[in-house]
Amino acid sequence: MRKTPTSKHGKSPYKMVYGRPMKILFKNYNKLNFYDIIKQAKEKKLKYNIRTNKKNYDKSIPKKIYYNFQNYENNQRILSKTQLPYRARKTPKYLKDYNTET
């Protein structure tokens, strides 16, 4: 809902619906506080960019061994759409003792 009144009748949509002016729950910052907040955000963003660029582009940092790289296995190629998978299909553990004859 909007707090600002319309030019036609001078009432805000919030006041028309609820019958009272809107109360803002957050602190009303002045321009100086906004300037300080933006300045701090820019400084932190600059430090973040320097840190990430150093990590991504500095060649003197040793390469990190990733967990996924250690568990990677090459797959065998599938040469046609109807080719069956190379791995053996096993029945799930919860169906091993299941009797299908009854």
Secondary structure, DSSP 8 states (H G I E B T S, - for coil): ---S--TTTS--HHHHHHSS-----S----HHHHHHHHHHHHHHHHHHHHHHHHHHH-TTS-----HHHHT--------STT---SS-----GGGTT-----
